[in-house]
Amino acid sequence: MGGSLAGLLAAHVLAGHADRVTVVERDRFPDGTGARPGVPQSRHPHVLLQGGQSALESLLPGFLEELREAGAPRVGLPSDLVLWQNGRWLRRVPPSTHIYTGSRAQLEGLVRRRVLADPVISVLEGTDAVGLLGDASRVRGVLLRDRADGADAEHRALEADLVVDASGSGTKAPQWLAALGAEAPHEETIDTGLAYASRVYRGRDGVLGGDTLGYYVYPNPEQVHGGGALPLEDGSHLVIVSGLRGDEPPRGDDEFETYAKRLGHPLLDRWIEEAEPLSSAFGYRRTANTRRRYDLPGRRPAGFLATGDALCTFNPIYGQGMAVAAMSAVALRDALADPRRTPTTRRVQQALLAASRLAWDISAGADRKMPGAVGTAVEGAPTDRVADWYLRRVTERSPGDPVVGRAFRAVLTLSAPVSALFAPPVARAVLFGPPGPTPTRPPEALEEPGESGD
């Protein structure tokens, strides 16, 4: 259920184990790499983190080369961006990781072309899933209706040995499971009320100046406004501004540019004034973190799995969703192929949740500290206080200390576990070293060897 990244990649994995895989998608897929109506956030910035790149390349060998050939910008961190975090400009030292910043529609279109070339996989487009078949012990398929015929359309059954819910954050599966007599999952939520708006611009030189590919200001409890400009595949930039509940970015075009002045530095504001707007401003406000605990004991039917945003939704400001979709597909592949264990529904669901745990810890951990955050998981565990103290020291040192910064970026891009932050060289710098010097002004270029950055 769902033909977005999580659903397509799950279908790709299942095609190695099934005679037939059917993707049920409510939209009609566009030709090529166009945007879909069912992905409203596609108008906003998306990044493919390093962990997601590795997962996609593992699932679809050669995919990253296809992405580069399609023109998706490959951006080095921290070398290619001017970054502001916790009140400090980051030193632009040589990159320790890279992200892709092309449009969501482009990346999804390339994945769709690769996955749907498999003759085992078929698609039912323009079709709504409206319920589950089976009982509390086992899900045996889905109920469908044609979207074109409206709510009164006749329902039809599609039987299946396995149903995977990849229908996104608006999933109805918990209610459908309850209707079968099964137990809906416990939901953990953290909602800061963050909202953002985005608009496409083209700079006079096509870039932001010199060798700078983009800007970004990370929000935090002291600097609640965030935003930046990231490059797209056509040479334009997608500009985003964000704020919290009660101070949301306006939807109007003129107000969008005024709101950019709140970032605490005029860098982005000045660039916007000289750039050409190529689109209207679009807003987005569904940014809560939600994790559905299908992995916990309870009346869970066999034959049903949840993945992607239907399992775990993150505040989009951290750019984790596409990476986790790919990493979850790798977890599904590895769990099904494990020769040591029978892939029971619960065991595979636990593997899927584990694939999203690091992203959840990052997103939820940061958001629970934001003013006004609400939800069932805001309090956290008592042990979180010690971890928060250590991580605060990490974030204080990462802008100016290359060793700490490298480890911090590896974790944030989902390419290394949290334990990387406790490696001896990192721990020594975090526990005993002072924060290193950082630029006093926005750094215009990559540091030369030997530069201190102050």
Residue, then its C-alpha position, 0 to 999 in steps of 0.5 A: m500500500g503506497g507507491s512512494l519511495a518506501g513502498l517502491l523499495a519494499a516492492h523491489v525487495l519482496a520481488g525476490h521472494a514472491d511470484r507477484v507483488t502489487v503496488v496499490e497507489r492512490d495517485r496516477f504516476p507522472d511521466g518521467t520525474g514529475a511531482r505527484p499530488g499525493v506528496p505535498q511536501s515534494r515542493h519543499p527541500h529534500v536531501l539524500l543523506q549518506g546512509g540513504q545513499s549507501a542503502l539505495e546503492s545496495l538495493l539498486p546498484g548504479f543508482l548514484e551514478e544515474l542520480r549524478e547523470a540526471g544532474a542532482p547536486r552532490v554537496g560536500l559537508p561542511s565544505d560547500l555550504v555556509l552553515w550556522q548552528n548554535g550561534r556559530w558559523l561552521r568552519r568550511v573544512p574539506p568534506s567528510t560526507h556528501i548529500y544530494t539536494g535535487s528535487r524529491a520528484q527527480l529521485e523518486g522518478l528514477v527509483r520508480r523507473r528502476v523498480l517497475a521494470d521488474p515484471v514481477i511487480s505490477v501497479l494499481e494506480g488511482t486506487d485507494a486501499v480502504g481496509l484490510l482482509g482477514d482477522a486478528s490472527r492474520v491479514r489476508g489482503v486489502l479492500l480496494r476502490d477506484r478513486a475516480d468513482g468516489a466514496d461510493a465506489e464498489h469495493r473489491a478484494l485483493e488477496a495477499d500472503l503479505v500486506v506492507d503498509a507504506s501509505g505514509s504518515g496519514t495511514k489508516a492501518p491502525q484503525w483497520l487492524a482494530a476493526l479486525g479485532a487486532e490491537a492498534p499500535h501505541e503511538e509515540t509523538i513529539d510535536t514542536g509545532l514547527a512549520y515551514a514555507s518554500r519557494v524556488y529562486r534563481g540567482r543572477d550567477g546561478v549560484l550563491g557566490g563563489d564556490t558556495l552551493g548553499y546556505y543553511v541555518y539550523p534551528n535550536p531552542e535559542q534560535v527557533h527560526g531556521g532556513g536556507a537555500l539548497p541547489l536543485e538539478d536545474g541550477s535554481h535554489l529551493v529556499i526554505v524558512s521555518g518557525l514554531r507554533g504561533d510564529e509560522p511562516p506566512r504563505g504569501d510571496d511578499e511575506f515570505e521574503t520579509y520572514a527571511k529577515r528573522l534568521g538572525h543574519p542578513l545573508l539569505d535575505r540579501w541573496i533573495e533580494e537579488a534573485e529571481p523568484l521562479s515559483s510561489a511560496f508553499g507552506y507545510r505544517r505537518t511536522a510532528n515526529t510519530r512512531r508506531r510501535y508495532d514491534l511491541p507485544g500485543r494482538r498483532p496479526a501475521g502477514f502485516l508489516a508497516t514501513g516508511d512514514a507509516l511506521c515512523t515519521f520524522n520532523p522533515i526539517y532534519g531531512q531523514g525520510m528518504a534515507v530511512a525509507a531506503m535503509s528500511a528496505v535494506a533491513l527488510r531484505d536482510a531479515l528475509a534473507d537471514p538463514r539463521r532465523t525464520p522471518t516471522t512478522r514480529r521479527v521482521q517488524q522489529a528489524l524495520l523499526a531498528a532501521s529507523r531508530l537512529a533517525w528517531d533518536i536524532s529528530a525526537g531528541a532535538d525536538r523535545k528540547m524545543p520550546g512548546a514541544v508537546g506529545t506522549a514522548v516529550e519527557g524522555a527517559p531519566t537516562d536522557r539527561v546524561a546523554d543530553w549533557y554530552l550531546r550538548r558538548v558535542t554540538e558546541r564543539s562540532p563547528g570548530d573541531p574537525v574531529v568532533g565535527r566529522a563524527f557528528r556529521a557521520v551520525l547526523t547523516l545516518s552513516a555511523p551509529v551514535s557510538a561514533l561520538f564516544a570514540p576515544p579521540v572524540a570523547r577526549a575533545v568533548l570532555f576535556g577540550p574547549p570549543g574550537p575557534t570558528p569564523t566570526r563572519p560567514p566563511e566565503a570559501l573552503e579553508e586553506p590548509g593551516e587556516s584557523g577559521d577565526 
